[in-house]
Amino acid sequence: MKKFLLIAAVLGFSAPNLFPQRSSPGPVLQALEREMKRAFEVLQQKGDPSPYFISYSVRENNSFNIESSLGALRSSDRDRSRLLDVDVRVGDYQLDSTHQIRGPRGTNTGPNFTYPVLMPIDDDIDALRSVIWLETDQKYKAAVER
């Protein structure tokens, strides 16, 4: 009987690992997926030239800063941020909009590095989609002008 209970307990505790539940994607991933789908559909129809590549990168930072002196806590801060970086390319793979045109004396006419933008920390899908849409639109317009 003890052997049966031991086997039942081991199987009971390992069952969640054998059959993992599929979790739904978080609100950030949902917003990114919806906006990428919308951006491709709208810009393929109305964009001239249309994009062939759109990528999103989101980085979440969560930092704690604690300062103490002689064993006493002087200050403690928590900082959270969510950063979005968007890359939109127009043209095709052989000749796309990411190749910089050389200016006078071989200098680049535009910046090679773009800064990410802040996204809302709360998980409101509509607020996230708004920021993603705005940044995608700006990056598309910049890619067309190159």
C-alpha positions in Angstrom: 0.0 0.0 0.0 2.8 2.4 0.8 4.5 1.7 -2.5 1.2 2.5 -4.3 0.8 5.8 -2.4 4.4 6.7 -3.2 4.0 6.0 -6.9 0.7 7.9 -7.0 2.3 10.9 -5.2 5.2 11.0 -7.6 2.9 10.8 -10.6 0.6 13.4 -9.2 3.4 15.9 -8.7 5.0 15.2 -12.1 1.7 15.3 -14.1 1.8 19.1 -14.6 5.3 18.7 -16.0 4.3 15.9 -18.3 1.3 17.8 -19.7 2.1 21.5 -19.5 -0.7 24.0 -19.8 -0.4 26.3 -22.8 -0.5 29.9 -21.4 -1.9 32.7 -23.4 0.5 35.4 -24.6 0.9 38.4 -22.4 -0.6 41.8 -23.3 2.7 43.1 -24.8 3.0 40.2 -27.2 -0.6 40.5 -28.1 -0.3 44.2 -28.9 2.9 43.6 -30.9 1.2 40.8 -32.9 -1.9 42.8 -33.7 0.0 45.9 -34.7 2.4 44.0 -36.9 -0.5 42.3 -38.7 -2.3 45.7 -39.1 0.8 47.5 -40.2 1.6 44.9 -42.9 -2.0 44.9 -44.2 -2.4 48.7 -44.3 1.0 49.5 -45.7 0.9 46.7 -48.3 -2.3 48.2 -49.7 -1.6 51.9 -49.2 2.1 52.3 -48.8 4.3 53.3 -51.8 6.7 51.7 -51.6 5.4 48.9 -49.3 7.5 47.5 -46.5 9.0 44.0 -46.8 10.3 43.9 -43.3 9.1 45.1 -39.9 10.6 44.1 -36.6 9.8 45.0 -33.0 12.1 44.7 -30.1 10.8 45.3 -26.5 13.1 45.5 -23.5 11.8 45.6 -20.0 14.0 47.0 -17.2 13.3 46.5 -13.6 16.0 48.0 -11.3 16.4 48.5 -7.5 18.7 51.0 -5.9 19.4 50.8 -2.2 21.7 53.1 -0.3 22.7 52.6 3.3 25.1 54.1 5.7 26.4 52.6 9.0 23.6 50.0 8.8 20.8 52.4 8.3 18.8 52.6 5.1 19.2 56.0 3.5 17.2 55.6 0.4 15.7 53.0 -1.8 14.3 53.4 -5.3 12.7 51.2 -7.8 12.7 52.0 -11.5 10.7 50.2 -14.2 10.8 50.9 -17.9 9.7 49.3 -21.1 11.5 50.3 -24.3 10.4 49.7 -27.9 12.6 49.6 -30.9 11.1 49.4 -34.4 12.8 48.6 -37.7 10.9 49.1 -41.0 12.5 48.4 -44.3 11.1 49.2 -47.7 12.2 48.0 -51.2 13.4 44.4 -51.3 16.2 42.3 -49.9 18.8 43.2 -52.5 18.2 47.0 -52.4 16.5 48.1 -49.2 16.2 51.4 -47.3 18.7 50.5 -44.6 21.8 51.2 -46.7 23.0 54.7 -46.0 23.8 57.0 -48.9 27.3 58.5 -48.6 27.6 62.3 -48.2 30.5 64.6 -48.8 33.9 62.9 -48.2 32.4 59.6 -47.4 30.4 60.7 -44.3 27.0 59.2 -43.7 24.1 61.7 -44.2 21.9 60.1 -41.5 22.3 58.5 -38.1 23.0 54.8 -38.0 21.6 54.4 -34.6 18.0 54.9 -33.5 16.9 55.4 -29.9 14.1 53.2 -28.5 10.9 54.9 -27.3 9.3 54.5 -23.9 6.2 52.3 -23.7 3.5 52.3 -21.0 4.4 50.1 -18.0 0.8 49.1 -17.4 -0.5 46.3 -19.6 -3.3 48.2 -21.3 -3.3 46.7 -24.8 -4.8 49.8 -26.4 -2.2 52.1 -24.9 0.6 49.7 -26.0 -0.9 49.5 -29.5 -1.0 53.3 -29.8 2.7 53.7 -29.1 3.6 50.8 -31.4 1.4 52.2 -34.2 2.9 55.7 -33.9 6.5 54.5 -33.9 5.9 52.1 -36.8 4.4 55.0 -38.8 7.3 57.3 -38.0 9.9 54.6 -38.9 8.0 53.8 -42.2 8.0 57.4 -43.2 11.7 57.7 -42.4 12.4 54.5 -44.5 10.6 55.9 -47.5 12.6 59.2 -47.4 15.9 57.4 -47.4 
